[in-house]
Amino acid sequence: MSAAISSPSPATTSAPSWLYRALRHRSFVIGAVLSLLLVATAALSLVWTPWSPYDMDLANKLSGPSGKHWLGTDAFGRDVASLLMVGARNSILVGVIAVGIGLTIGTALGLLAAAKRGWVEEIIMRLADFTFAFPALLLAIMMTAVFGAGIVNSIIAIGIFYIPTFARVTRASANAVWAREYILAARACGKGTWRITLEHVLPNILSVLIVQTTIQFALAILAEAALSYLGLGTQPPQPSWGRMLSEAQTLMFQAPLLAVWPGVAIALAVLGLNLLGDGLRDLLDPRLSRKR
């Protein structure tokens, strides 16, 4: 009976076999390399940057790439490479906390809806529909009008928007697991609803949540850049890729590279995380793995 109710793992192959398939998956490899580059850049900025991102040198403002300033300087004479490095750290910070809020609360609500069903599920899903009526950008504007602009309000706005996203994904995946035979066997053994949820349902939807987290992390970086571009996100003097784009828009003819560098950074970060999520989806889904 114990074999009948054991939770099947999404990855039934050994670790070396999974690693071999991962290294052959081009989307996963490219996404992993770009994502690791983003994390490494942010980690490096904690201990070293070419120049201080807060020091201004007006005598060398709007200078082009050189041996002294690898990517040039902005309108205040700050080193662009240093700004990009610290901006990566702030983008990751916003993404981790915002996605963490959505993942934690949304997953809990989704599991509750799938386990209880009935009116509990209906209330949670209708609340999710209501939250979807307020996109992250609109929610940030509303919060800014009440509490003022800042990175904390941006994180809260993005996190709240992600709660119904994770709740819907979790509920749909959990409902599919609740219909499986080993769940019936677990019930026959006398296991309660919450024990089944923690021991059987949650482990079997982890692969879906991992992929969803990766994709939403990319969107969080993009949302943070958009909010900072509008002046609602990270505030000076903290560097932000979105605000770098905003400051560069009036200098397109004088120093066009000022808009290129943060734009490329945002594009590579989002591309890398999306490719990583696509690769993880293929590798963690047994059906897709067999097709490949």
C-alpha positions as CSV (number, residue, x, y, z in Angstrom):
1,M,0.0,0.0,0.0
2,S,2.9,2.4,0.8
3,A,4.1,2.1,-2.8
4,A,0.6,3.0,-4.1
5,I,0.4,6.3,-2.3
6,S,4.0,7.5,-2.7
7,S,4.2,10.8,-4.6
8,P,5.8,10.4,-8.0
9,S,8.7,12.7,-8.6
10,P,8.6,15.0,-11.7
11,A,12.1,14.0,-12.5
12,T,12.3,10.2,-12.4
13,T,15.8,9.9,-13.9
14,S,19.0,10.1,-12.0
15,A,20.8,13.4,-11.4
16,P,23.6,12.7,-13.9
17,S,21.0,11.9,-16.6
18,W,19.0,15.1,-15.8
19,L,22.2,17.1,-16.0
20,Y,23.2,15.5,-19.3
21,R,19.8,16.4,-20.8
22,A,20.0,19.9,-19.3
23,L,23.4,20.6,-20.9
24,R,21.9,19.5,-24.3
25,H,18.9,21.8,-24.0
26,R,20.0,25.0,-25.7
27,S,17.3,27.2,-24.1
28,F,18.2,26.1,-20.7
29,V,21.9,26.5,-21.2
30,I,21.6,30.0,-22.7
31,G,19.1,31.1,-20.0
32,A,21.2,29.7,-17.2
33,V,24.3,31.5,-18.5
34,L,22.5,34.8,-18.8
35,S,20.8,34.4,-15.4
36,L,24.1,33.5,-13.7
37,L,25.7,36.5,-15.4
38,L,23.0,38.7,-13.9
39,V,23.4,37.2,-10.4
40,A,27.2,37.3,-10.6
41,T,27.1,41.0,-11.6
42,A,24.8,41.8,-8.7
43,A,26.9,39.9,-6.3
44,L,30.1,41.5,-7.5
45,S,28.6,45.0,-7.0
46,L,28.3,44.2,-3.3
47,V,32.1,44.2,-3.0
48,W,33.4,46.0,-6.0
49,T,32.5,48.5,-8.8
50,P,34.8,50.3,-11.2
51,W,33.8,53.6,-9.6
52,S,31.3,54.7,-6.9
53,P,27.9,54.9,-8.6
54,Y,27.1,57.9,-6.4
55,D,30.1,60.1,-7.1
56,M,29.6,62.8,-9.7
57,D,32.3,64.2,-12.0
58,L,30.7,67.0,-14.0
59,A,34.0,67.7,-15.8
60,N,33.7,64.3,-17.5
61,K,30.0,64.1,-18.0
62,L,28.6,62.4,-21.2
63,S,32.0,61.0,-22.1
64,G,32.1,57.9,-24.3
65,P,33.5,54.5,-23.5
66,S,37.2,54.6,-22.6
67,G,39.8,52.8,-20.5
68,K,38.9,55.0,-17.5
69,H,35.1,54.6,-17.9
70,W,34.4,51.3,-19.8
71,L,30.8,52.3,-20.8
72,G,31.2,56.1,-20.5
73,T,29.6,58.5,-18.0
74,D,26.1,59.9,-17.7
75,A,24.9,63.5,-17.5
76,F,26.2,63.8,-13.9
77,G,29.6,62.3,-14.7
78,R,28.7,59.0,-13.0
79,D,30.3,55.8,-14.3
80,V,27.7,53.9,-16.4
81,A,29.2,50.5,-15.8
82,S,29.0,51.0,-12.0
83,L,25.4,52.2,-12.3
84,L,24.5,49.1,-14.3
85,M,26.1,46.7,-11.8
86,V,24.3,48.3,-8.8
87,G,21.1,48.5,-10.8
88,A,21.2,44.7,-11.4
89,R,21.4,44.3,-7.6
90,N,18.3,46.5,-7.1
91,S,16.4,44.7,-9.9
92,I,17.1,41.3,-8.3
93,L,16.1,42.6,-4.9
94,V,12.8,43.8,-6.2
95,G,12.2,40.6,-8.1
96,V,13.0,38.3,-5.2
97,I,10.8,40.0,-2.7
98,A,7.9,40.7,-5.0
99,V,7.9,37.2,-6.4
100,G,8.3,35.8,-2.9
101,I,5.2,37.6,-1.8
102,G,3.2,36.3,-4.7
103,L,4.6,32.8,-4.5
104,T,4.0,32.4,-0.7
105,I,0.5,33.9,-0.4
106,G,-0.7,32.8,-3.9
107,T,0.5,29.2,-3.4
108,A,-1.2,29.0,0.0
109,L,-4.5,30.3,-1.4
110,G,-4.3,28.0,-4.4
111,L,-3.7,25.0,-2.3
112,L,-6.6,26.0,0.0
113,A,-8.9,26.5,-2.9
114,A,-8.1,23.0,-4.3
115,A,-8.3,21.3,-1.0
116,K,-11.6,22.8,0.3
117,R,-13.4,23.5,-3.0
118,G,-17.0,24.8,-2.8
119,W,-17.6,28.3,-1.6
120,V,-14.0,28.6,-0.3
121,E,-12.6,28.1,-3.8
122,E,-15.2,30.4,-5.3
123,I,-14.3,33.3,-3.0
124,I,-10.6,32.9,-3.6
125,M,-11.0,32.8,-7.4
126,R,-13.4,35.8,-7.4
127,L,-10.9,37.8,-5.3
128,A,-8.2,36.8,-7.8
129,D,-10.4,38.1,-10.6
130,F,-10.9,41.4,-8.7
131,T,-7.1,41.8,-8.2
132,F,-6.5,41.2,-11.9
133,A,-8.5,44.4,-12.6
134,F,-5.7,46.4,-11.1
135,P,-2.4,45.8,-13.0
136,A,0.9,46.3,-11.1
137,L,1.5,49.7,-12.8
138,L,-2.0,51.0,-11.9
139,L,-1.7,49.6,-8.3
140,A,1.7,51.3,-8.0
141,I,0.3,54.6,-9.1
142,M,-2.5,54.3,-6.6
143,M,-0.1,53.4,-3.8
144,T,2.2,56.3,-4.8
145,A,-0.7,58.7,-4.6
146,V,-1.4,57.6,-1.0
147,F,2.1,56.7,0.4
148,G,4.5,58.3,-2.0
149,A,6.9,56.9,-4.6
150,G,9.6,54.4,-3.5
151,I,11.0,51.0,-4.0
152,V,9.0,49.5,-1.1
153,N,5.7,50.5,-2.6
154,S,6.8,49.1,-6.0
155,I,7.7,45.8,-4.4
156,I,4.3,45.6,-2.6
157,A,2.4,46.6,-5.8
158,I,4.2,43.9,-7.9
159,G,3.9,41.3,-5.2
160,I,0.1,41.9,-4.8
161,F,-0.4,41.6,-8.5
162,Y,1.5,38.2,-8.5
163,I,-0.7,36.7,-5.7
164,P,-3.7,35.8,-8.0
165,T,-1.3,34.6,-10.7
166,F,0.3,32.0,-8.4
167,A,-3.1,31.2,-6.9
168,R,-4.6,30.3,-10.2
169,V,-1.6,28.3,-11.3
170,T,-1.5,26.4,-8.0
171,R,-5.2,25.7,-7.9
172,A,-5.3,24.3,-11.5
173,S,-2.2,22.1,-10.9
174,A,-3.4,21.0,-7.5
175,N,-6.9,20.1,-8.8
176,A,-5.2,17.8,-11.4
177,V,-3.2,16.1,-8.6
178,W,-6.3,15.7,-6.3
179,A,-7.9,13.6,-9.1
180,R,-5.0,11.0,-9.2
181,E,-5.4,7.5,-7.9
182,Y,-2.7,7.8,-5.2
183,I,-4.6,10.6,-3.6
184,L,-7.6,8.2,-3.2
185,A,-5.2,5.6,-1.7
186,A,-3.9,8.2,0.7
187,R,-7.5,9.0,1.8
188,A,-8.2,5.3,2.2
189,C,-5.2,5.1,4.6
190,G,-6.8,7.8,6.8
191,K,-4.7,10.8,5.9
192,G,-6.3,14.1,6.3
193,T,-6.7,16.9,3.8
194,W,-3.8,19.0,4.9
195,R,-1.4,16.1,5.3
196,I,-2.3,15.0,1.8
197,T,-1.8,18.5,0.6
198,L,1.7,18.8,2.1
199,E,2.9,15.3,1.4
200,H,1.4,14.6,-2.0
201,V,-0.1,17.6,-3.7
202,L,2.6,20.3,-3.1
203,P,5.6,18.1,-4.0
204,N,3.9,17.1,-7.3
205,I,3.3,20.7,-8.4
206,L,6.7,22.1,-7.4
207,S,8.0,21.8,-11.0
208,V,5.1,24.0,-12.2
209,L,5.8,26.5,-9.4
210,I,9.5,26.6,-10.2
211,V,8.9,27.4,-13.9
212,Q,6.2,30.0,-13.0
213,T,8.5,31.6,-10.5
214,T,11.3,32.0,-13.1
215,I,9.0,33.5,-15.6
216,Q,7.4,35.9,-13.1
217,F,10.8,36.9,-11.9
218,A,11.6,38.1,-15.4
219,L,8.4,40.1,-15.5
220,A,9.1,41.6,-12.1
221,I,12.4,43.0,-13.4
222,L,10.6,44.4,-16.3
223,A,7.9,45.9,-14.1
224,E,10.4,47.5,-11.8
225,A,12.2,49.1,-14.7
226,A,8.9,50.4,-16.0
227,L,7.9,51.9,-12.6
228,S,11.4,53.4,-12.2
229,Y,11.1,54.9,-15.7
230,L,7.9,56.6,-14.6
231,G,9.5,57.8,-11.4
232,L,7.4,55.5,-9.2
233,G,10.0,52.9,-8.4
234,T,13.6,53.1,-7.1
235,Q,14.4,56.6,-6.1
236,P,17.6,58.6,-6.4
237,P,20.4,58.2,-5.5
238,Q,19.9,54.4,-5.8
239,P,20.7,53.3,-9.4
240,S,17.9,51.7,-11.5
241,W,17.9,50.5,-15.1
242,G,14.5,52.0,-15.7
243,R,15.5,55.5,-14.4
244,M,18.7,55.3,-16.4
245,L,16.5,54.9,-19.5
246,S,14.3,57.8,-18.4
247,E,17.3,60.1,-17.9
248,A,18.8,59.1,-21.2
249,Q,15.7,59.9,-23.3
250,T,16.5,63.6,-23.4
251,L,20.1,62.9,-24.4
252,M,19.5,60.6,-27.4
253,F,21.4,62.9,-29.9
254,Q,24.2,63.8,-27.5
255,A,24.9,60.4,-26.0
256,P,22.8,57.7,-27.5
257,L,24.7,54.9,-25.8
258,L,23.2,56.0,-22.4
259,A,19.9,54.5,-23.5
260,V,21.5,51.4,-25.2
261,W,23.3,50.1,-22.1
262,P,20.4,49.8,-19.7
263,G,18.1,48.7,-22.5
264,V,20.5,45.8,-23.3
265,A,20.8,45.0,-19.6
266,I,17.0,44.7,-19.2
267,A,16.6,42.7,-22.5
268,L,19.3,40.2,-21.6
269,A,18.0,39.8,-18.0
270,V,14.4,39.1,-19.2
271,L,15.6,37.0,-22.1
272,G,17.8,34.9,-19.9
273,L,15.1,34.2,-17.2
274,N,12.5,33.4,-19.9
275,L,14.8,31.0,-21.6
276,L,15.7,29.4,-18.3
277,G,12.0,29.0,-17.4
278,D,11.3,27.5,-20.9
279,G,14.2,25.1,-20.4
280,L,13.1,24.1,-16.9
281,R,9.5,23.5,-18.2
282,D,10.8,21.0,-20.7
283,L,13.2,19.3,-18.4
284,L,10.9,19.0,-15.4
285,D,7.8,17.9,-17.3
286,P,8.2,14.1,-18.0
287,R,5.9,14.3,-21.0
288,L,8.0,17.0,-22.7
289,S,11.2,15.2,-21.7
290,R,10.1,12.1,-23.5
291,K,9.2,14.0,-26.6
292,R,12.7,15.6,-26.7
